[in-house]
């Protein structure tokens, strides 16, 4: 289970899962129970997973899941221990099954469990401003500060020596030590996951957390979505500037610096010691290597290897970009 805060309503019989998906599978043991739904990497025996893109072929071949939602074209990439369940739309089917295991993860209504901090256990333990609300299942370490009008909603752990600014909303988030979160941030809310089906959109459950490691700083106006099937992670000693959006399942390595108005789409992995200039955009499901530098305003639509410097749209090696655009620079002179 990716999120310690959501209750798993399993185990669920595999035959009940088959019925929900309207599949014709008659050879399965009707008494076999499925414990959880997880991604390919973290799945164990008696779990169900999903495999929707050949990008994840190498991981799929090593999964320990007993069952996997997949396509006809990809089913033969799964190991013998994993039974393929071929479905018309893998992600829609994954959403349906996740909703069964974790029905409380679909919506993010405002937290009705909050109380004024002055009526909570933290009133004499931390320094705080005015109009602070605290939800249930919240833990706050020593020597922490919380600014005015901030709401720490349910399911938040904050370590020691942390500074939480004013006008923030935080839920489903694990914050380690010496972290600074500046003003007007929204952290740990539901990500932008849905599927258009006929005349309506099917919301995708998000059962992950946000994990912010030691010594990070999150700039003003940042939005960090919690993970869908895995966690959204901000690595140790990473600094985010203002107005940044980090989508669900994104993982940012330690010692990275990201300038203002950068957007990183879902499930992309950013390496260690990465520098990203302002207003750059990174598409989803990409891998950005260690020690990469991305110039401001760039659009990244493919993987970038370690130790690269890129710029432009589509982002390419900086020397290649300057060579290809030499005539344009000459015209400006």
Backbone bond lengths (Angstrom), bond angles and torsions (degrees), N, CA, C in turn:
res aa  C-N    CA-C-N  psi(-1)  N-CA   C-N-CA  omega(-1)  CA-C   N-CA-C  phi
1 X - - - 1.459 - - 1.510 110.15 -
2 X 1.337 117.42 127.01 1.456 121.17 -174.56 1.522 112.55 -75.78
3 X 1.342 116.66 -31.86 1.446 120.63 -174.67 1.520 109.94 -116.82
4 X 1.334 118.19 118.10 1.463 119.73 179.71 1.519 112.54 -70.25
5 X 1.340 117.45 -5.76 1.456 121.15 -174.61 1.527 113.94 -94.02
6 X 1.327 118.52 -21.81 1.450 120.81 -179.46 1.527 110.39 -96.01
7 X 1.318 116.23 137.52 1.457 120.85 -179.59 1.522 110.73 -80.63
8 X 1.322 115.84 129.15 1.453 122.43 175.26 1.535 108.36 -83.54
9 X 1.339 116.77 121.18 1.458 121.26 -178.43 1.539 112.36 -90.73
10 X 1.328 116.88 12.52 1.451 120.13 174.73 1.514 111.35 -79.59
11 X 1.350 118.67 177.15 1.473 125.05 3.62 1.533 112.30 -76.10
12 X 1.330 113.96 156.34 1.462 121.94 180.00 1.521 108.10 -128.35
13 X 1.324 117.39 134.66 1.460 121.09 -179.22 1.525 110.26 -64.78
14 X 1.313 115.50 140.57 1.464 120.38 -179.83 1.531 110.58 -61.27
15 X 1.328 117.38 -31.83 1.471 119.60 178.94 1.527 111.48 -66.95
16 X 1.342 117.00 -32.98 1.470 119.89 176.28 1.525 110.93 -68.82
17 X 1.335 115.75 -36.10 1.468 119.56 176.60 1.521 110.35 -65.83
18 X 1.316 116.52 -42.46 1.459 121.11 178.74 1.534 110.99 -59.93
19 X 1.322 116.62 -41.44 1.465 120.88 179.26 1.528 111.15 -64.13
20 X 1.334 116.68 -41.36 1.469 119.98 179.78 1.524 112.10 -62.05
21 X 1.324 116.17 -31.19 1.457 121.00 -177.69 1.538 112.47 -93.92
22 X 1.332 116.24 -0.49 1.474 121.29 179.91 1.529 112.26 57.11
23 X 1.333 115.66 42.71 1.462 120.95 179.31 1.519 110.81 -98.62
24 X 1.307 115.32 155.86 1.462 121.56 176.20 1.527 109.12 -106.81
25 X 1.312 115.89 87.22 1.464 121.95 179.92 1.531 107.43 -124.68
26 X 1.311 116.84 103.62 1.459 121.03 -174.45 1.521 113.96 -100.77
27 X 1.324 117.00 -7.95 1.457 120.30 -173.61 1.528 112.95 -95.73
28 X 1.305 118.23 2.63 1.460 121.07 -176.11 1.525 111.07 -86.61
29 X 1.302 115.26 151.64 1.457 122.05 175.51 1.532 109.27 -72.10
30 X 1.308 117.18 111.57 1.463 120.66 -173.94 1.519 112.70 -65.64
31 X 1.325 117.74 -15.91 1.462 120.34 -178.98 1.533 112.47 -94.91
32 X 1.323 117.05 -6.94 1.456 119.07 -178.58 1.527 110.38 -68.35
33 X 1.327 115.41 133.40 1.456 121.00 -177.24 1.525 110.79 -108.02
34 X 1.324 115.31 141.65 1.462 122.41 177.03 1.524 108.29 -103.34
35 X 1.319 115.84 127.13 1.460 120.82 -174.51 1.528 113.59 -81.26
36 X 1.352 116.62 -35.67 1.466 118.50 -171.68 1.523 109.54 -163.71
37 X 1.313 116.52 164.46 1.457 122.40 169.41 1.520 108.02 -112.26
38 X 1.338 115.88 128.33 1.461 121.37 -176.44 1.522 109.74 -141.85
39 X 1.330 116.25 168.47 1.459 119.16 174.51 1.529 109.66 -72.60
40 X 1.316 116.16 169.11 1.462 121.60 -174.37 1.518 112.71 -57.66
41 X 1.319 116.87 -39.21 1.456 121.04 -173.81 1.523 112.38 -72.18
42 X 1.309 117.29 -40.26 1.466 120.37 -173.54 1.522 114.01 -94.88
43 X 1.326 118.03 -3.50 1.463 121.04 -177.94 1.527 112.07 -67.37
44 X 1.323 115.20 146.33 1.460 122.67 175.33 1.529 109.47 -119.06
45 X 1.317 115.17 177.71 1.463 120.24 174.86 1.526 109.48 -57.47
46 X 1.320 116.15 140.97 1.465 124.35 -177.86 1.524 113.42 72.37
47 X 1.334 117.19 15.05 1.457 122.38 169.70 1.522 109.63 -102.88
48 X 1.329 115.92 161.27 1.458 121.43 171.48 1.520 108.21 -114.69
49 X 1.333 117.03 141.97 1.454 121.80 -178.87 1.526 109.28 -129.97
50 X 1.335 116.35 -169.10 1.467 120.78 -179.89 1.521 109.45 -144.87
51 X 1.328 116.75 147.96 1.466 123.62 -175.73 1.521 106.99 -144.81
52 X 1.340 115.84 103.89 1.466 120.27 -170.61 1.524 114.40 -118.36
53 X 1.332 117.52 -7.68 1.467 119.55 -175.91 1.519 110.06 -143.92
54 X 1.321 116.19 141.81 1.463 120.49 178.81 1.525 112.22 -65.82
55 X 1.337 117.60 -12.15 1.462 120.58 174.74 1.525 111.17 -58.14
56 X 1.336 115.26 -28.19 1.459 120.14 -175.09 1.529 112.28 -104.36
57 X 1.322 116.38 23.08 1.459 121.25 -177.50 1.527 111.98 -59.81
58 X 1.321 117.11 -45.47 1.472 120.00 -177.34 1.527 111.40 -62.82
59 X 1.316 116.77 -39.21 1.469 120.43 178.74 1.524 110.13 -70.23
60 X 1.337 115.97 -40.30 1.467 120.51 -178.74 1.518 111.36 -60.01
61 X 1.321 117.04 -37.96 1.463 120.78 -177.48 1.527 112.70 -67.40
62 X 1.335 117.11 -14.55 1.458 121.04 -178.01 1.526 113.08 -112.54
63 X 1.331 117.10 1.77 1.460 118.97 -175.07 1.534 111.37 -64.14
64 X 1.332 115.03 148.84 1.460 121.57 177.74 1.523 111.96 -100.43
65 X 1.341 116.16 1.62 1.463 119.92 -178.52 1.522 111.16 -60.89
66 X 1.323 116.83 145.84 1.464 120.76 176.75 1.520 112.13 -79.29
67 X 1.351 116.57 -29.98 1.455 121.74 179.41 1.517 109.09 -135.74
68 X 1.341 115.09 153.19 1.459 119.15 -179.44 1.526 109.82 -146.63
69 X 1.330 116.31 127.81 1.457 122.35 172.97 1.519 108.33 -76.52
70 X 1.325 117.44 125.14 1.462 119.60 -175.42 1.524 110.52 -156.84
71 X 1.336 115.86 -171.72 1.460 122.01 -179.48 1.524 110.35 -108.38
72 X 1.311 115.15 166.77 1.459 120.66 177.36 1.522 110.77 -60.28
73 X 1.335 117.26 -37.64 1.464 121.54 -177.23 1.527 112.76 -71.59
74 X 1.337 117.41 -24.32 1.464 120.16 -173.85 1.525 113.73 -105.97
75 X 1.313 118.47 -10.33 1.462 120.68 -170.12 1.527 113.47 -60.94
76 X 1.325 118.20 -30.69 1.464 120.51 -177.52 1.531 113.26 -76.85
77 X 1.331 116.96 -5.69 1.466 120.47 176.92 1.531 111.76 -83.11
78 X 1.323 117.27 -10.65 1.463 120.79 -177.80 1.524 110.88 -81.63
79 X 1.330 118.25 150.00 1.467 120.82 178.74 1.535 111.24 -71.76
80 X 1.310 116.35 167.09 1.468 121.55 -176.06 1.523 112.46 -63.86
81 X 1.322 116.68 -29.20 1.468 119.77 -178.81 1.528 113.03 -73.02
82 X 1.334 117.25 -8.26 1.457 121.61 -174.24 1.528 109.75 -115.22
83 X 1.322 116.84 119.36 1.460 122.05 179.31 1.525 109.94 -84.76
84 X 1.318 116.45 124.40 1.467 121.41 -179.88 1.523 110.16 -79.24
85 X 1.317 115.84 132.21 1.458 122.69 171.95 1.528 107.02 -111.82
86 X 1.318 116.33 102.62 1.470 120.99 -174.74 1.529 108.99 -80.04
87 X 1.341 115.34 124.21 1.467 121.51 -176.82 1.529 109.27 -128.39
88 X 1.327 118.03 157.26 1.470 120.84 -178.84 1.530 113.11 -64.60
89 X 1.336 117.00 -38.19 1.460 121.65 -179.28 1.524 107.61 -138.35
90 X 1.331 116.26 109.20 1.465 121.07 -173.18 1.526 111.78 -62.31
91 X 1.324 117.68 -46.09 1.459 120.11 -175.02 1.523 112.26 -70.28
92 X 1.328 116.86 -35.88 1.462 119.05 175.65 1.522 110.27 -64.79
93 X 1.321 116.67 -44.07 1.463 120.46 178.36 1.528 111.20 -63.44
94 X 1.317 116.60 -39.13 1.465 120.66 177.33 1.519 110.58 -62.06
95 X 1.328 116.32 -41.11 1.461 120.83 177.91 1.522 111.33 -61.03
96 X 1.331 116.59 -43.08 1.469 120.93 -179.50 1.527 110.91 -62.45
97 X 1.331 116.38 -46.39 1.462 119.99 -177.48 1.530 110.92 -69.82
98 X 1.327 117.59 -39.23 1.467 120.59 177.56 1.523 110.66 -61.07
99 X 1.338 116.91 -38.10 1.463 121.00 178.83 1.524 111.83 -63.73
100 X 1.327 116.41 -29.64 1.463 120.13 178.65 1.528 110.60 -73.45
101 X 1.327 116.05 -43.69 1.462 119.66 179.45 1.529 112.09 -71.61
102 X 1.342 116.59 -37.00 1.467 121.28 -174.09 1.532 110.69 -131.90
103 X 1.313 118.28 71.22 1.470 120.51 -176.30 1.526 113.95 -65.11
104 X 1.329 117.77 -21.29 1.464 120.18 -178.60 1.526 113.15 -82.54
105 X 1.341 117.44 -1.26 1.469 119.99 -173.75 1.521 113.40 -96.37
106 X 1.327 117.53 -1.24 1.465 119.61 -172.12 1.522 111.37 -77.68
107 X 1.322 117.16 -46.60 1.462 121.10 -174.81 1.520 111.82 -106.61
108 X 1.330 116.25 158.58 1.463 122.10 176.40 1.526 109.67 -127.11
109 X 1.309 116.53 63.73 1.458 119.64 175.73 1.528 108.91 -68.32
110 X 1.333 116.31 161.12 1.460 118.41 -179.61 1.530 109.63 -61.76
111 X 1.301 115.19 150.89 1.461 121.71 -173.15 1.530 110.07 -80.24
112 X 1.329 115.68 112.11 1.456 120.20 -178.81 1.527 113.05 -85.06
113 X 1.340 116.87 0.44 1.468 119.11 -179.79 1.525 112.57 -89.71
114 X 1.332 117.87 -4.22 1.463 119.54 -172.93 1.527 112.40 -68.32
115 X 1.333 114.28 149.29 1.464 122.01 173.96 1.523 107.82 -132.90
116 X 1.314 115.73 160.27 1.464 119.88 174.89 1.524 109.31 -62.33
117 X 1.322 116.52 138.19 1.466 119.80 -176.53 1.521 111.95 -58.52
118 X 1.325 116.79 -26.93 1.463 120.08 179.79 1.530 111.94 -70.68
119 X 1.331 115.78 -14.87 1.462 120.39 176.49 1.529 111.83 -103.65
120 X 1.321 116.04 11.94 1.463 120.34 -176.51 1.524 111.03 -110.44
121 X 1.321 115.49 175.77 1.462 121.35 178.72 1.520 113.18 -69.45
122 X 1.348 117.13 -11.61 1.464 120.29 -174.20 1.531 113.58 -94.07
123 X 1.335 118.18 -0.72 1.461 120.75 -171.84 1.530 113.39 -59.95
124 X 1.335 116.94 -30.15 1.468 119.99 -179.40 1.523 112.71 -109.46
125 X 1.338 116.68 9.26 1.467 119.79 -173.76 1.521 113.62 -108.52
126 X 1.343 117.38 -23.37 1.466 119.79 -176.96 1.521 109.77 -135.18
127 X 1.322 114.90 167.57 1.465 121.73 176.22 1.525 108.60 -95.10
128 X 1.338 117.96 129.97 1.455 119.71 -175.81 1.523 111.76 -145.99
129 X 1.340 114.04 157.89 1.451 120.96 178.53 1.517 111.88 -89.91
130 X 1.324 116.05 -150.82 1.462 121.28 -176.99 1.535 110.74 -96.39
131 X 1.336 114.73 153.18 1.471 122.21 173.84 1.535 112.95 60.28
132 X 1.312 116.37 49.19 1.464 121.34 178.37 1.529 109.21 -99.83
133 X 1.341 116.58 131.02 1.457 121.76 177.72 1.529 109.29 -115.55
134 X 1.330 114.94 142.08 1.464 121.74 -178.40 1.531 108.80 -127.67
135 X 1.346 117.44 129.60 1.460 121.99 178.63 1.515 112.35 -89.37
136 X 1.327 115.67 -176.32 1.461 120.33 179.59 1.530 110.31 -78.43
137 X 1.312 114.73 160.13 1.464 121.63 178.11 1.528 111.75 57.67
138 X 1.327 115.43 47.57 1.462 122.52 177.90 1.521 108.85 -116.13
139 X 1.329 115.46 136.94 1.462 121.67 176.34 1.522 108.73 -126.80
140 X 1.336 117.06 133.55 1.467 121.55 -179.79 1.522 108.16 -131.15
141 X 1.330 116.24 129.88 1.462 121.71 -178.06 1.515 113.27 -77.39
142 X 1.321 115.33 -169.65 1.466 121.15 -176.68 1.524 111.05 -82.21
143 X 1.342 114.53 155.88 1.465 122.95 173.56 1.531 112.14 58.28
144 X 1.322 116.96 41.65 1.470 121.59 178.11 1.521 110.94 -105.07
145 X 1.329 115.79 155.67 1.458 122.52 179.18 1.523 109.02 -130.49
146 X 1.339 116.42 139.46 1.462 121.71 178.13 1.524 108.59 -130.24
147 X 1.337 116.35 127.86 1.457 121.82 -176.05 1.516 113.31 -80.97
148 X 1.350 115.53 179.96 1.452 122.91 -174.67 1.536 112.39 -63.63
149 X 1.333 115.47 147.09 1.476 123.49 170.32 1.532 114.01 59.98
150 X 1.296 116.66 25.48 1.469 120.20 178.93 1.532 110.00 -94.10
151 X 1.345 115.13 142.46 1.454 121.28 178.27 1.531 108.55 -117.72
152 X 1.310 115.27 113.87 1.467 120.76 172.23 1.528 105.57 -94.36
153 X 1.329 116.68 95.89 1.455 120.41 -176.00 1.522 110.58 -74.53
154 X 1.309 115.48 -177.56 1.458 121.21 -175.01 1.522 112.09 -58.84
155 X 1.329 115.02 151.74 1.458 123.05 171.36 1.529 113.01 67.75
156 X 1.320 116.11 59.19 1.464 121.93 178.22 1.529 108.89 -134.24
157 X 1.324 115.61 135.18 1.456 121.80 173.09 1.521 107.63 -119.46
158 X 1.329 116.94 124.26 1.468 122.73 179.29 1.522 107.78 -119.37
159 X 1.325 116.52 129.00 1.457 121.28 -178.01 1.517 113.18 -77.90
160 X 1.326 115.88 -159.24 1.458 121.98 -177.47 1.532 111.21 -85.55
161 X 1.336 115.25 153.71 1.469 122.92 171.95 1.524 112.77 57.92
162 X 1.321 116.69 38.47 1.466 120.64 179.75 1.527 110.57 -101.39
163 X 1.321 115.26 148.38 1.460 121.92 177.54 1.518 108.43 -120.59
164 X 1.327 116.90 115.32 1.458 123.10 178.93 1.530 106.75 -108.97
165 X 1.331 117.17 119.74 1.458 121.04 -174.51 1.512 113.61 -73.67
166 X 1.337 115.47 -163.05 1.456 122.50 -177.60 1.532 111.60 -89.44
167 X 1.335 115.04 153.40 1.474 122.53 173.18 1.528 113.50 62.54
168 X 1.304 117.19 32.96 1.464 121.10 177.34 1.525 111.28 -98.80
169 X 1.340 115.72 151.34 1.466 122.02 170.69 1.524 106.98 -125.93
170 X 1.331 116.50 122.79 1.467 121.46 -176.76 1.523 109.00 -132.64
171 X 1.338 117.11 133.36 1.470 122.08 172.73 1.528 109.25 -151.97
172 X 1.320 116.52 160.98 1.470 122.15 177.19 1.528 112.09 48.93
173 X 1.322 115.46 46.52 1.468 120.74 -172.37 1.521 110.88 -136.34
174 X 1.331 115.43 138.91 1.454 122.80 174.70 1.520 108.42 -112.13
175 X 1.320 116.53 113.96 1.462 122.57 -177.26 1.519 107.90 -112.69
176 X 1.312 116.78 124.48 1.460 119.92 -178.59 1.538 110.82 -84.57
177 X 1.325 118.25 -152.55 1.459 121.77 -169.86 1.527 113.10 -89.31
178 X 1.341 115.34 151.70 1.472 122.58 172.93 1.524 112.52 60.45
179 X 1.310 116.24 38.75 1.465 121.48 -179.94 1.523 109.37 -101.39
180 X 1.335 116.01 138.56 1.463 121.99 175.23 1.527 109.22 -114.24
181 X 1.309 115.87 123.04 1.463 121.63 173.87 1.517 106.92 -116.04
182 X 1.323 116.71 113.94 1.457 120.67 -175.60 1.529 109.94 -76.83
183 X 1.321 118.28 -162.33 1.463 121.56 -168.70 1.531 113.37 -81.24
184 X 1.343 114.77 156.18 1.473 123.68 169.06 1.522 114.87 62.49
185 X 1.312 117.33 36.57 1.470 121.23 177.83 1.525 110.59 -98.77
186 X 1.327 115.66 151.16 1.463 122.47 171.73 1.527 106.51 -123.66
187 X 1.319 116.19 116.95 1.465 121.25 -172.69 1.525 109.91 -130.09
188 X 1.335 115.93 129.55 1.451 121.06 172.48 1.512 115.43 91.78
189 X 1.327 117.25 8.16 1.456 119.63 177.76 1.531 110.17 -82.57
190 X 1.308 115.54 173.52 1.464 123.56 -178.94 1.523 110.59 -59.65
191 X 1.330 117.84 136.23 1.458 121.89 177.24 1.519 112.38 -78.79
192 X 1.323 116.07 176.72 1.466 123.22 -177.06 1.525 108.85 -87.99
193 X 1.326 115.79 74.21 1.459 120.20 -177.73 1.508 111.46 -124.36
194 X 1.333 117.11 113.32 1.461 121.02 176.88 1.524 109.04 -157.62
195 X 1.327 115.54 162.74 1.465 121.29 -179.85 1.523 109.30 -129.12
196 X 1.336 118.12 124.08 1.465 120.06 176.20 1.526 110.62 -69.01
197 X 1.321 117.21 123.17 1.463 122.61 177.11 1.531 107.58 -129.77
198 X 1.331 115.59 110.70 1.465 122.29 -177.61 1.519 109.15 54.05
199 X 1.338 117.62 -114.36 1.458 120.13 -174.53 1.522 113.75 -104.81
200 X 1.328 117.04 18.97 1.455 119.00 177.60 1.519 109.89 -146.15
201 X 1.332 116.12 168.72 1.459 122.19 179.31 1.528 109.08 -111.19
202 X 1.329 115.50 131.12 1.462 121.83 177.86 1.522 109.28 -91.04
203 X 1.333 116.75 116.98 1.454 122.42 -179.98 1.528 110.55 -72.27
204 X 1.332 116.79 136.18 1.462 122.05 179.57 1.528 109.04 -93.97
205 X 1.332 119.16 125.02 1.474 120.68 178.78 1.525 111.05 -63.44
206 X 1.315 115.62 144.47 1.466 121.06 176.77 1.521 108.33 -119.34
207 X 1.331 116.29 107.46 1.464 121.47 -175.24 1.524 112.11 -105.86
208 X 1.327 118.17 7.54 1.467 121.57 178.30 1.516 112.09 -89.88
209 X 1.326 114.93 178.93 1.461 122.03 176.42 1.524 109.30 -117.30
210 X 1.331 115.04 178.01 1.461 122.25 161.35 1.525 107.19 -105.87
211 X 1.316 116.98 130.74 1.461 122.30 176.46 1.523 108.45 -117.97
212 X 1.335 116.46 116.87 1.462 122.24 177.72 1.521 107.77 -110.47
213 X 1.311 116.57 116.28 1.465 121.50 -172.66 1.532 111.21 -80.87
214 X 1.332 116.23 178.61 1.469 122.97 -175.10 1.532 112.74 -57.16
215 X 1.333 114.67 145.45 1.471 123.38 167.66 1.524 114.00 64.67
216 X 1.319 117.48 27.23 1.468 120.42 177.44 1.527 110.31 -91.11
217 X 1.325 115.19 158.64 1.464 121.01 171.17 1.525 108.37 -130.43
218 X 1.334 115.53 128.95 1.458 122.62 179.97 1.522 107.54 -111.04
219 X 1.337 117.46 119.14 1.453 122.36 -173.41 1.520 113.75 -73.31
220 X 1.323 115.34 171.25 1.462 122.03 -177.39 1.533 111.42 -61.14
221 X 1.313 115.18 139.62 1.460 120.26 174.31 1.505 115.16 73.28
222 X 1.321 118.54 14.39 1.464 120.60 179.68 1.527 110.34 -75.83
223 X 1.333 115.58 146.74 1.463 122.04 173.60 1.523 107.96 -123.87
224 X 1.318 116.04 122.31 1.463 121.56 179.98 1.522 107.52 -124.16
225 X 1.335 116.46 112.06 1.462 121.49 -178.14 1.519 110.57 -81.50
226 X 1.331 116.58 144.16 1.456 119.41 173.97 1.527 110.13 -71.62
227 X 1.331 116.02 161.68 1.447 120.23 -176.94 1.518 112.56 -71.68
228 X 1.324 114.84 158.95 1.462 119.54 174.69 1.524 109.11 -86.25
229 X 1.342 118.01 -70.16 1.459 120.94 178.17 1.525 113.16 -102.61
230 X 1.326 117.61 -20.25 1.459 121.71 174.71 1.526 107.43 -125.81
231 X 1.322 118.11 -174.39 1.455 121.15 -176.22 1.526 111.84 -94.20
232 X 1.317 115.90 151.15 1.461 122.05 167.85 1.524 107.13 -88.11
233 X 1.331 117.41 126.98 1.462 120.80 -170.65 1.523 110.92 -126.95
234 X 1.323 115.84 129.86 1.467 122.93 171.68 1.528 106.47 -109.00
235 X 1.337 116.87 114.56 1.456 121.37 -173.08 1.516 114.12 -70.54
236 X 1.300 115.17 163.67 1.460 123.60 -176.84 1.533 112.24 -54.52
237 X 1.341 115.85 137.58 1.462 122.84 174.00 1.532 112.68 61.84
238 X 1.323 116.74 29.47 1.465 121.19 177.04 1.523 109.65 -97.67
239 X 1.334 115.61 138.53 1.466 121.15 -177.58 1.525 109.78 -116.94
240 X 1.327 115.25 127.59 1.453 121.55 175.47 1.524 109.04 -109.82
241 X 1.311 116.15 133.02 1.456 122.44 177.29 1.530 109.47 -78.00
242 X 1.331 117.03 -169.67 1.458 122.07 -177.46 1.530 112.54 -76.62
243 X 1.336 115.88 155.38 1.467 124.11 171.40 1.532 113.22 58.82
244 X 1.314 116.66 42.71 1.467 121.90 179.83 1.529 109.58 -103.97
245 X 1.326 115.73 142.46 1.468 119.79 174.57 1.526 109.53 -117.79
246 X 1.332 115.72 123.72 1.459 123.21 175.73 1.527 106.98 -113.10
247 X 1.327 117.49 114.80 1.464 121.25 -174.77 1.526 111.71 -82.71
248 X 1.329 115.98 176.02 1.459 121.48 -174.75 1.533 112.43 -61.70
249 X 1.325 113.95 142.68 1.476 124.19 175.87 1.526 114.16 72.15
250 X 1.320 119.08 1.25 1.463 120.50 178.13 1.524 109.37 -67.32
251 X 1.328 115.63 141.84 1.454 121.35 177.72 1.520 108.45 -127.89
252 X 1.338 115.93 121.11 1.462 122.26 -177.87 1.522 108.12 -112.79
253 X 1.321 116.31 127.34 1.459 121.28 -177.52 1.519 112.83 -72.84
254 X 1.320 115.49 171.59 1.463 121.39 -176.49 1.520 112.22 -69.87
255 X 1.333 114.80 156.81 1.470 123.58 174.85 1.531 112.93 60.44
256 X 1.315 116.78 34.31 1.466 119.97 178.45 1.522 110.01 -101.44
257 X 1.336 115.48 153.93 1.459 122.05 -179.03 1.518 108.11 -130.12
258 X 1.335 116.45 124.40 1.459 121.07 -175.89 1.525 108.79 -126.46
259 X 1.318 116.79 121.07 1.460 122.24 -175.75 1.532 111.50 -81.31
260 X 1.321 115.69 174.56 1.454 123.18 -170.02 1.524 115.27 -61.00
261 X 1.333 115.07 147.35 1.459 125.37 173.20 1.531 113.46 65.46
262 X 1.291 116.75 23.19 1.469 120.53 174.15 1.527 108.79 -80.44
263 X 1.340 115.75 142.32 1.451 121.32 174.12 1.517 110.65 -123.33
264 X 1.317 116.57 130.84 1.467 121.56 178.49 1.521 107.99 -120.56
265 X 1.318 116.59 116.91 1.462 121.43 -176.19 1.530 111.43 -75.90
266 X 1.328 115.45 167.55 1.451 122.43 -168.79 1.521 115.57 -59.18
267 X 1.332 114.50 142.72 1.469 124.58 171.21 1.518 114.41 69.09
268 X 1.325 118.40 13.20 1.467 119.50 173.39 1.522 110.03 -83.01
269 X 1.338 115.58 147.48 1.455 122.11 -178.24 1.521 108.57 -114.69
270 X 1.317 116.00 121.63 1.465 122.68 -179.44 1.523 107.60 -105.68
271 X 1.326 117.81 130.74 1.459 121.72 -175.71 1.515 114.15 -75.34
272 X 1.308 116.01 -166.07 1.461 123.27 179.43 1.528 110.33 -84.67
273 X 1.325 115.15 152.20 1.469 122.42 173.70 1.529 111.72 55.97
274 X 1.312 116.71 39.91 1.459 121.64 -179.43 1.527 109.15 -95.20
275 X 1.329 116.06 140.42 1.468 122.34 176.65 1.527 108.09 -120.45
276 X 1.344 115.89 126.29 1.458 121.13 -178.60 1.520 108.86 -124.48
277 X 1.331 116.49 123.27 1.461 121.81 -179.15 1.519 112.27 -75.08
278 X 1.327 115.36 163.37 1.457 122.39 -175.45 1.525 113.72 -58.78
279 X 1.328 115.44 144.48 1.461 125.26 176.15 1.526 114.04 63.98
280 X 1.310 117.47 17.23 1.467 119.80 172.95 1.526 109.40 -76.94
281 X 1.314 115.58 151.52 1.460 121.14 177.55 1.516 110.57 -125.73
282 X 1.319 117.17 136.76 1.462 121.97 -179.39 1.525 108.18 -122.60
283 X 1.320 116.65 122.73 1.454 121.51 -178.90 1.530 111.06 -69.10
284 X 1.335 115.68 169.82 1.450 120.72 -175.38 1.517 114.06 -80.02
285 X 1.336 115.58 159.24 1.473 124.06 174.53 1.533 112.16 60.39
286 X 1.320 117.12 34.42 1.460 121.53 177.92 1.525 110.13 -108.82
287 X 1.331 115.27 162.54 1.459 121.47 175.76 1.514 108.99 -122.78
288 X 1.327 115.20 117.59 1.465 122.45 177.93 1.524 107.07 -104.35
289 X 1.324 117.50 122.94 1.456 121.85 -173.43 1.514 114.51 -71.41
290 X 1.331 116.16 -178.98 1.467 122.68 177.43 1.526 110.33 -73.01
291 X 1.329 115.14 150.65 1.477 122.90 173.15 1.529 112.64 60.42
292 X 1.320 116.72 28.95 1.464 121.09 179.11 1.525 109.71 -87.29
293 X 1.335 116.40 143.59 1.461 122.49 173.40 1.526 108.80 -119.97
294 X 1.328 116.08 125.13 1.463 122.42 -179.19 1.516 108.12 -116.51
295 X 1.326 117.14 119.95 1.459 121.47 -176.23 1.524 110.92 -69.08
296 X 1.328 115.44 153.52 1.448 121.60 179.34 1.527 112.28 -57.85
297 X 1.335 116.42 142.43 1.453 121.23 178.00 1.516 114.72 79.13
298 X 1.312 118.01 2.12 1.471 120.66 -177.82 1.532 110.73 -76.83
299 X 1.328 115.27 155.87 1.450 121.82 174.47 1.513 109.36 -119.56
300 X 1.318 117.42 112.44 1.464 122.34 -175.60 1.530 108.63 -98.04
301 X 1.333 116.40 118.84 1.462 120.75 -177.06 1.532 112.05 -124.59
302 X 1.335 117.18 5.30 1.467 120.43 176.15 1.528 109.01 -146.23
303 X 1.324 116.61 164.99 1.456 121.65 -179.78 1.530 111.32 -58.87
304 X 1.337 115.75 150.13 1.463 121.23 177.98 1.522 108.36 -124.82
305 X 1.335 118.41 125.08 1.473 120.41 -178.34 1.533 112.02 -73.30
306 X 1.326 116.14 167.13 1.464 122.77 178.28 1.528 111.61 -53.14
307 X 1.337 114.58 149.58 1.470 122.89 169.14 1.531 113.35 62.72
308 X 1.335 117.12 27.14 1.464 120.57 -179.71 1.522 110.82 -97.80
309 X 1.350 114.94 154.11 1.453 122.26 170.62 1.529 107.00 -123.44
310 X 1.341 116.85 121.02 1.458 120.13 -174.34 1.523 110.55 -130.19
311 X 1.341 114.58 159.38 1.455 119.87 174.26 1.528 108.88 -159.42
312 X 1.333 115.76 166.57 1.458 121.19 175.71 1.512 113.58 90.78
313 X 1.339 113.96 -178.92 1.476 120.50 175.44 1.519 109.06 -134.51
314 X 1.343 116.84 121.49 1.470 124.72 -8.11 1.522 110.79 -67.92
315 X 1.320 116.58 146.92 1.461 120.60 -176.04 1.522 110.66 -59.49
316 X 1.320 115.66 134.01 1.460 121.84 178.54 1.517 109.23 -141.30
317 X 1.327 116.65 170.12 1.452 121.42 178.09 1.520 110.25 -48.88
318 X 1.330 117.15 135.36 1.452 120.96 -170.99 1.532 112.38 -61.14
319 X 1.332 117.64 -35.42 1.464 120.01 177.96 1.520 110.74 -68.32
320 X 1.319 116.17 -40.30 1.460 120.74 177.56 1.524 110.81 -64.33
321 X 1.332 116.11 -40.04 1.464 119.95 179.39 1.528 110.78 -63.22
322 X 1.335 116.84 -46.48 1.464 120.57 -178.89 1.529 111.37 -65.34
323 X 1.339 117.37 -37.30 1.457 120.88 177.75 1.529 110.91 -64.90
324 X 1.332 116.05 -45.45 1.462 120.17 -177.66 1.520 112.65 -68.04
325 X 1.327 116.40 -23.63 1.460 119.76 -176.40 1.527 112.15 -110.33
326 X 1.327 116.47 17.20 1.457 120.59 -177.95 1.525 112.12 -59.74
327 X 1.328 117.17 -42.92 1.456 120.52 -178.42 1.515 111.50 -63.99
328 X 1.343 116.62 -34.66 1.454 120.53 178.54 1.518 111.03 -65.77
329 X 1.365 116.64 -39.94 1.453 120.10 178.92 1.543 110.52 -67.55
330 X 1.323 116.30 -36.14 1.459 119.28 179.92 1.536 110.81 -63.92
331 X 1.319 116.69 -39.54 1.467 121.08 -179.96 1.523 111.34 -63.73
332 X 1.311 116.90 -29.42 1.462 119.58 -178.86 1.521 112.29 -75.29
333 X 1.331 116.10 -19.38 1.466 119.32 -176.81 1.529 111.93 -84.80
